[in-house]
Amino acid sequence: MFKTLADAFKIKEVRNKLLLTILLLFIYRVGCWLPIPGIDSKALGLNVEGNTFLSLLSAVSGGALSQGSFLALGVSPYITASIIIQLLSAVIPSWQRLAKEGGDGRRKISQYTKVAALIIATAQAIGIAVGFGTADSVNMNLFAGQEFLCYAFIVIMLVAGAMFTVWLGEKISEIGIGNGMSLLIFVGILSSAGTGVMNNFKNIAVGGETTQRAIWQLVLFLVALIAIFALVVFVDGGERRVGVQYAKQMKGRKMYGGQSTYIPVRVNANGVMPIIFASSILTFPQLLMSIFAPNGNGFTEWWQKWLGTGTWIYAIVMSLLILAFAYFYTMLNFDTDEISRQIQQNGGFIPGIRPGKPTAQYLGSINKRITLFGAIFLAFMALIPTLIFTAIAGGGITSAFSATAMLIVVSVALEFDKQLEAQMMMRNYRGFLK
């Protein structure tokens, strides 16, 4: 990947796109450290650390939420809206037709996603302002002691920051390289990870037994991190290739077909979506309880004891939800009947399998087995690495190196490398044609 970056900077067109991407990412990181007037970041940070959902949200945004910054919500509202719109597109017939209409349909769905992101951002901003806007974390003197105006100002600033983040992501996708939203999450996670590692170096500088323990924690942490990253990359590139043979056809005086190709069935085709769905369902009640019952009650204590993060019931429920969502998401994205129909219409067949329904059943059986292995891998990644990092390095950087974060970092890095190579290849082809 580093060689690809070095070669890309030698090409003017690609270099300009890379520099624009870096500039927009820099603007995003600056916005993550611009504080909202009236918020005490220290008091708000303590409240965020006490909530599992908000601590993960803060880690993905690079610590922006715990700082009470302008871009505190980050891309979370847009990602949630995208998931909801994608699920509704598979259920609502009119939205299914929009998804198949090409550019115009995608633009309409994109508008629906932005509206949904605005609504979700408003709800999250109100929840943060009301649930965590205590007298310790909000300066009521900002609007002459008017509590409503102070909260309304904070909500407006948070919503404006969320929509500005959406605009930045779209601009990166439009004039830069790579998917803008993914790169914003990527930068946020790396920033949180860097902060956690720097805190470990501070412990090394203390001296005595603390230094020795911090050094061993850092070494073991890096070894475990490299091993888990290697496993993620290995599984991410794994796929089952189903061979397809196209028969020869005479059309006029020319012969068409007669070629062999394959259908790639990826092991982890769903990416991090099953983990995001499962973790959202399990952590969302904790967010609601923190907002409506910040001082805790009997139900909150029961939930933390039996279904809180780190309990064995939480691990079992999390694994079962990941398995269920993995199969559900595969059914949405891998339509075996449609693939079988396209193969048959183009005069193709899978060797040893009859065209039509037998082909769809054969592809379905392969996809189910591959999905099972991928779902088990995701369940493993959702639980084991977090426990390893907690045992080795403590909880300070666990949220930054959670399963979701690591899978996102690897996936975005690999996808960015592929798109960068594609940009360079397009430039070489143009030069050859000229």
C-alpha positions as CSV (number, residue, x, y, z in Angstrom):
1,M,0.0,0.0,0.0
2,F,2.8,2.4,0.8
3,K,4.4,1.8,-2.6
4,T,1.0,2.6,-4.2
5,L,0.9,5.9,-2.3
6,A,4.4,6.7,-3.4
7,D,3.6,6.0,-7.0
8,A,0.3,7.9,-6.8
9,F,2.1,11.1,-5.7
10,K,4.2,11.0,-8.9
11,I,1.0,11.4,-11.0
12,K,-0.3,15.0,-11.0
13,E,-4.1,14.2,-11.3
14,V,-4.0,11.5,-8.6
15,R,-1.8,13.7,-6.4
16,N,-4.3,16.6,-6.6
17,K,-7.1,14.3,-5.6
18,L,-5.0,12.9,-2.7
19,L,-4.2,16.4,-1.5
20,L,-7.8,17.4,-1.6
21,T,-8.8,14.3,0.3
22,I,-6.2,15.1,3.0
23,L,-7.3,18.7,3.2
24,L,-11.0,17.8,3.7
25,L,-10.0,15.2,6.4
26,F,-7.9,17.8,8.1
27,I,-10.9,20.2,8.2
28,Y,-12.9,17.4,9.7
29,R,-10.3,16.8,12.4
30,V,-10.2,20.5,13.2
31,G,-14.0,20.5,13.6
32,C,-13.7,17.6,16.0
33,W,-11.7,19.8,18.4
34,L,-13.7,23.1,18.0
35,P,-15.7,23.3,21.3
36,I,-19.3,24.3,21.4
37,P,-19.7,27.5,23.6
38,G,-21.4,26.7,26.8
39,I,-20.3,23.1,27.2
40,D,-17.7,22.0,29.8
41,S,-15.8,19.3,28.0
42,K,-14.4,17.8,31.2
43,A,-17.7,17.2,32.8
44,L,-19.3,15.9,29.6
45,G,-16.4,13.6,29.0
46,L,-16.9,11.9,32.4
47,N,-20.6,11.4,31.5
48,V,-19.7,9.9,28.1
49,E,-17.2,7.5,29.6
50,G,-19.9,6.0,31.9
51,N,-22.1,5.0,28.9
52,T,-21.1,2.1,26.6
53,F,-23.0,3.4,23.6
54,L,-21.7,7.0,23.9
55,S,-18.1,5.9,24.6
56,L,-18.1,3.8,21.4
57,L,-19.7,6.8,19.5
58,S,-16.9,9.0,20.9
59,A,-14.2,6.6,19.9
60,V,-15.5,6.4,16.3
61,S,-15.6,10.2,16.1
62,G,-12.0,10.5,17.4
63,G,-13.0,11.7,20.9
64,A,-15.2,14.6,19.5
65,L,-18.2,13.7,21.6
66,S,-16.3,13.6,24.9
67,Q,-14.8,17.0,24.0
68,G,-18.2,18.5,23.3
69,S,-17.1,19.7,19.9
70,F,-18.9,21.1,16.9
71,L,-18.7,17.7,15.1
72,A,-19.4,15.6,18.2
73,L,-22.1,13.5,16.4
74,G,-19.8,12.7,13.5
75,V,-21.1,10.3,10.9
76,S,-23.2,8.3,13.3
77,P,-26.6,9.8,12.2
78,Y,-25.8,9.3,8.6
79,I,-24.7,5.7,9.0
80,T,-27.8,4.8,11.1
81,A,-30.0,6.5,8.4
82,S,-28.3,4.6,5.7
83,I,-28.9,1.3,7.5
84,I,-32.6,2.1,8.0
85,I,-33.1,3.3,4.4
86,Q,-31.3,0.2,3.0
87,L,-33.6,-2.1,5.0
88,L,-36.7,-0.2,3.9
89,S,-35.6,-0.3,0.3
90,A,-35.7,-4.1,0.5
91,V,-39.3,-4.1,2.0
92,I,-41.1,-1.1,0.3
93,P,-41.8,-2.0,-3.4
94,S,-41.7,1.6,-4.6
95,W,-38.2,2.0,-3.1
96,Q,-37.1,-1.2,-4.7
97,R,-38.0,0.2,-8.1
98,L,-36.0,3.4,-7.2
99,A,-32.9,1.4,-6.4
100,K,-33.1,-0.2,-9.9
101,E,-33.7,3.0,-11.8
102,G,-30.0,4.0,-12.0
103,G,-28.6,7.4,-11.2
104,D,-32.0,9.2,-10.7
105,G,-33.2,6.5,-8.3
106,R,-30.0,6.6,-6.3
107,R,-30.2,10.4,-6.0
108,K,-33.7,10.2,-4.6
109,I,-32.7,7.5,-2.1
110,S,-29.7,9.7,-1.1
111,Q,-32.1,12.5,-0.4
112,Y,-34.3,10.3,1.8
113,T,-31.1,9.2,3.6
114,K,-30.2,12.8,4.3
115,V,-33.6,13.6,5.6
116,A,-33.5,10.6,7.9
117,A,-30.0,11.6,9.0
118,L,-31.3,15.0,9.9
119,I,-34.1,13.5,12.0
120,I,-31.8,11.1,13.8
121,A,-29.2,13.8,14.4
122,T,-31.8,16.0,16.0
123,A,-33.0,13.1,18.2
124,Q,-29.4,12.3,19.3
125,A,-28.6,15.9,19.9
126,I,-31.7,16.4,22.1
127,G,-30.9,13.2,24.0
128,I,-27.3,14.4,24.6
129,A,-28.3,17.9,25.6
130,V,-31.1,16.9,28.0
131,G,-29.7,13.6,29.3
132,F,-26.1,14.8,29.9
133,G,-26.7,18.6,30.0
134,T,-26.5,18.9,33.7
135,A,-25.5,22.0,35.6
136,D,-21.9,20.8,35.7
137,S,-21.5,20.3,32.0
138,V,-23.6,23.3,30.6
139,N,-22.9,26.9,31.3
140,M,-26.3,28.5,31.9
141,N,-24.9,32.0,31.8
142,L,-24.5,31.7,28.0
143,F,-28.0,33.1,27.4
144,A,-28.5,35.1,30.6
145,G,-29.6,31.9,32.5
146,Q,-32.3,30.9,30.0
147,E,-32.1,27.1,30.2
148,F,-34.2,26.5,27.1
149,L,-32.2,28.8,24.9
150,C,-29.0,27.3,26.0
151,Y,-30.1,23.7,25.3
152,A,-31.6,24.8,21.9
153,F,-28.3,26.4,20.9
154,I,-26.4,23.2,21.8
155,V,-28.9,21.1,19.8
156,I,-28.6,23.4,16.8
157,M,-24.8,23.3,16.8
158,L,-24.7,19.5,17.1
159,V,-27.2,19.0,14.3
160,A,-25.4,21.5,12.1
161,G,-22.1,19.7,12.8
162,A,-23.6,16.4,11.8
163,M,-24.9,17.7,8.5
164,F,-21.6,19.5,7.8
165,T,-19.9,16.1,8.3
166,V,-22.3,14.6,5.7
167,W,-21.3,17.4,3.3
168,L,-17.6,16.7,3.9
169,G,-18.1,13.0,3.2
170,E,-19.9,13.7,0.0
171,K,-17.2,16.1,-1.2
172,I,-14.5,13.6,-0.5
173,S,-16.3,11.0,-2.6
174,E,-16.9,13.5,-5.3
175,I,-13.6,15.3,-5.7
176,G,-11.2,13.0,-3.8
177,I,-10.4,9.3,-3.7
178,G,-12.3,6.7,-1.8
179,N,-15.6,6.7,0.1
180,G,-15.9,9.9,2.1
181,M,-18.0,8.6,5.0
182,S,-15.7,5.5,5.4
183,L,-12.6,7.7,5.4
184,L,-14.1,10.0,8.1
185,I,-14.7,7.0,10.3
186,F,-11.3,5.6,9.5
187,V,-9.6,8.9,10.6
188,G,-11.7,9.1,13.8
189,I,-10.8,5.6,14.9
190,L,-7.1,6.1,14.2
191,S,-7.2,9.3,16.2
192,S,-8.8,7.6,19.2
193,A,-6.3,4.7,18.9
194,G,-3.4,7.2,18.8
195,T,-4.6,8.9,21.9
196,G,-4.9,5.6,23.8
197,V,-1.4,4.6,22.7
198,M,0.0,8.0,23.8
199,N,-1.5,7.5,27.2
200,N,0.4,4.2,27.5
201,F,3.6,6.0,26.7
202,K,2.9,8.5,29.4
203,N,2.7,5.6,31.9
204,I,6.1,4.4,30.6
205,A,7.6,7.8,31.5
206,V,6.4,7.6,35.1
207,G,9.2,5.2,36.2
208,G,9.3,2.2,38.6
209,E,7.0,-0.7,38.4
210,T,4.5,1.4,36.4
211,T,7.0,1.7,33.6
212,Q,7.8,-2.0,33.4
213,R,4.1,-2.9,33.4
214,A,3.3,-0.3,30.8
215,I,6.2,-1.5,28.5
216,W,5.0,-5.2,28.7
217,Q,1.4,-4.0,28.1
218,L,2.4,-2.1,25.0
219,V,4.5,-5.0,23.6
220,L,1.8,-7.6,24.2
221,F,-0.8,-5.2,22.8
222,L,1.1,-4.6,19.6
223,V,1.7,-8.3,19.1
224,A,-2.0,-9.1,19.6
225,L,-3.0,-6.2,17.4
226,I,-0.8,-7.3,14.5
227,A,-2.0,-10.9,14.8
228,I,-5.7,-9.9,14.8
229,F,-5.2,-7.5,11.9
230,A,-3.5,-10.3,9.9
231,L,-6.5,-12.5,10.6
232,V,-8.9,-9.8,9.5
233,V,-7.0,-9.2,6.2
234,F,-6.8,-13.0,5.6
235,V,-10.5,-13.6,6.1
236,D,-11.5,-10.4,4.2
237,G,-9.8,-11.6,1.1
238,G,-11.2,-15.1,1.3
239,E,-13.8,-16.2,-1.3
240,R,-15.3,-19.3,-2.9
241,R,-15.1,-19.0,-6.7
242,V,-18.0,-20.8,-8.4
243,G,-17.1,-21.6,-12.0
244,V,-19.5,-20.6,-14.8
245,Q,-19.1,-21.7,-18.4
246,Y,-20.8,-19.9,-21.3
247,A,-21.7,-21.9,-24.4
248,K,-20.7,-20.8,-27.9
249,Q,-23.4,-19.0,-30.0
250,M,-23.5,-18.2,-33.7
251,K,-25.0,-14.7,-34.4
252,G,-24.7,-14.0,-38.1
253,R,-21.2,-14.6,-39.2
254,K,-19.7,-14.2,-35.7
255,M,-19.3,-16.5,-32.8
256,Y,-19.9,-15.4,-29.3
257,G,-19.4,-17.0,-25.9
258,G,-17.3,-20.0,-25.2
259,Q,-15.6,-18.4,-22.2
260,S,-15.2,-19.4,-18.6
261,T,-15.6,-17.1,-15.6
262,Y,-16.6,-17.4,-11.9
263,I,-18.9,-16.0,-9.3
264,P,-17.0,-14.9,-6.2
265,V,-18.8,-15.7,-3.0
266,R,-16.9,-13.9,-0.3
267,V,-16.5,-15.2,3.2
268,N,-17.1,-11.9,4.9
269,A,-19.3,-10.2,2.2
270,N,-21.4,-8.5,4.9
271,G,-18.5,-6.6,6.4
272,V,-19.2,-5.1,9.8
273,M,-23.0,-4.6,9.2
274,P,-24.1,-7.6,11.4
275,I,-21.9,-6.4,14.3
276,I,-23.3,-2.9,13.9
277,F,-26.9,-4.1,13.9
278,A,-26.4,-6.5,16.9
279,S,-24.4,-4.0,19.0
280,S,-26.9,-1.2,18.3
281,I,-29.8,-3.3,19.6
282,L,-28.0,-4.3,22.8
283,T,-26.5,-0.9,23.6
284,F,-29.5,1.3,22.6
285,P,-31.5,0.4,25.8
286,Q,-28.4,1.6,27.8
287,L,-28.6,4.9,26.0
288,L,-32.3,5.3,26.7
289,M,-31.8,4.4,30.4
290,S,-28.9,6.9,30.7
291,I,-31.1,9.7,29.2
292,F,-34.4,9.0,31.1
293,A,-32.9,7.6,34.3
294,P,-29.4,9.1,34.7
295,N,-29.3,8.3,38.4
296,G,-30.2,4.7,37.8
297,N,-33.0,2.5,39.1
298,G,-33.8,-1.2,39.7
299,F,-34.2,-2.0,36.1
300,T,-31.0,-0.3,35.1
301,E,-29.0,-2.3,37.7
302,W,-30.6,-5.5,36.5
303,W,-29.7,-4.7,32.9
304,Q,-26.1,-3.9,33.8
305,K,-25.8,-7.1,35.9
306,W,-27.2,-9.5,33.3
307,L,-27.1,-7.8,29.9
308,G,-24.3,-5.3,30.4
309,T,-21.1,-5.3,28.3
310,G,-18.8,-8.1,29.5
311,T,-21.4,-10.5,30.9
312,W,-21.8,-14.0,29.6
313,I,-25.4,-13.5,28.7
314,Y,-24.4,-10.4,26.7
315,A,-21.8,-12.5,24.8
316,I,-24.4,-15.3,24.0
317,V,-27.1,-12.8,22.8
318,M,-24.5,-10.8,20.8
319,S,-23.3,-14.0,19.0
320,L,-26.9,-15.1,18.2
321,L,-27.8,-11.7,16.9
322,I,-24.7,-11.6,14.7
323,L,-25.5,-15.0,13.2
324,A,-29.1,-13.9,12.5
325,F,-28.2,-10.6,11.0
326,A,-25.4,-12.1,8.9
327,Y,-28.0,-14.5,7.2
328,F,-30.5,-11.7,6.9
329,Y,-28.1,-9.3,5.3
330,T,-26.8,-12.0,2.9
331,M,-30.4,-12.6,1.7
332,L,-30.7,-8.9,0.9
333,N,-27.4,-8.7,-1.1
334,F,-27.1,-12.1,-2.7
335,D,-30.2,-13.0,-4.7
336,T,-29.5,-16.5,-5.9
337,D,-32.7,-16.5,-8.1
338,E,-31.7,-13.3,-9.9
339,I,-28.1,-14.6,-10.4
340,S,-29.4,-17.9,-11.8
341,R,-31.7,-16.1,-14.2
342,Q,-29.0,-13.8,-15.5
343,I,-26.6,-16.8,-16.0
344,Q,-29.3,-18.6,-18.0
345,Q,-30.3,-15.6,-20.1
346,N,-26.7,-15.2,-21.1
347,G,-26.3,-18.8,-22.1
348,G,-24.2,-19.8,-19.2
349,F,-24.2,-22.7,-16.8
350,I,-22.4,-24.1,-13.8
351,P,-20.6,-27.3,-14.8
352,G,-22.5,-30.3,-13.5
353,I,-25.6,-28.2,-12.4
354,R,-28.7,-27.8,-14.5
355,P,-29.7,-24.2,-15.3
356,G,-32.7,-22.5,-13.6
357,K,-33.9,-23.6,-10.1
358,P,-31.1,-26.2,-9.5
359,T,-28.5,-23.5,-10.1
360,A,-30.2,-21.2,-7.6
361,Q,-30.4,-24.0,-5.0
362,Y,-26.7,-24.8,-5.6
363,L,-25.6,-21.2,-5.1
364,G,-27.9,-20.9,-2.1
365,S,-26.3,-24.0,-0.4
366,I,-22.8,-22.6,-1.0
367,N,-23.7,-19.2,0.2
368,K,-25.3,-20.5,3.4
369,R,-22.1,-22.5,4.3
370,I,-19.8,-19.6,3.5
371,T,-22.1,-17.2,5.5
372,L,-22.0,-19.5,8.5
373,F,-18.2,-19.4,8.6
374,G,-18.2,-15.6,8.1
375,A,-20.8,-15.2,10.9
376,I,-18.7,-17.3,13.3
377,F,-15.7,-15.2,12.4
378,L,-17.7,-12.0,13.1
379,A,-18.9,-13.3,16.4
380,F,-15.4,-14.2,17.4
381,M,-14.1,-10.8,16.4
382,A,-17.0,-9.1,18.3
383,L,-16.0,-10.7,21.6
384,I,-12.5,-12.2,21.8
385,P,-10.3,-9.2,20.7
386,T,-12.1,-6.8,23.1
387,L,-11.5,-9.2,26.0
388,I,-7.8,-9.6,25.0
389,F,-7.2,-5.9,24.8
390,T,-9.0,-5.3,28.1
391,A,-6.8,-8.0,29.8
392,I,-3.6,-6.7,28.2
393,A,-3.9,-2.9,28.1
394,G,-6.9,-2.2,30.3
395,G,-10.1,-0.4,29.2
396,G,-8.5,2.9,28.0
397,I,-8.2,1.9,24.3
398,T,-10.6,-1.0,24.2
399,S,-13.3,1.1,22.5
400,A,-10.9,2.3,19.9
401,F,-9.8,-1.2,19.1
402,S,-13.1,-2.9,19.3
403,A,-14.2,-5.5,16.7
404,T,-16.2,-2.9,14.7
405,A,-13.3,-0.4,14.7
406,M,-10.7,-3.0,13.6
407,L,-12.9,-4.3,10.8
408,I,-13.7,-0.8,9.6
409,V,-10.0,0.2,9.6
410,V,-8.9,-2.9,7.6
411,S,-11.9,-2.7,5.1
412,V,-11.4,1.0,4.5
413,A,-7.7,0.7,4.0
414,L,-8.0,-2.2,1.5
415,E,-10.8,-0.4,-0.4
416,F,-8.8,2.8,-0.5
417,D,-5.8,1.0,-1.9
418,K,-8.0,-0.6,-4.6
419,Q,-9.5,2.7,-5.6
420,L,-6.1,4.3,-5.7
421,E,-4.8,1.6,-8.0
422,A,-7.9,2.0,-10.2
423,Q,-7.2,5.8,-10.5
424,M,-3.6,5.1,-11.5
425,M,-4.7,2.5,-14.0
426,M,-7.3,4.8,-15.6
427,R,-4.5,7.5,-16.0
428,N,-2.2,4.9,-17.7
429,Y,-4.9,3.8,-20.1
430,R,-5.6,7.4,-21.1
431,G,-1.9,8.0,-21.8
432,F,-1.7,4.8,-23.9
433,L,-4.7,5.8,-26.0
434,K,-3.3,9.3,-26.6
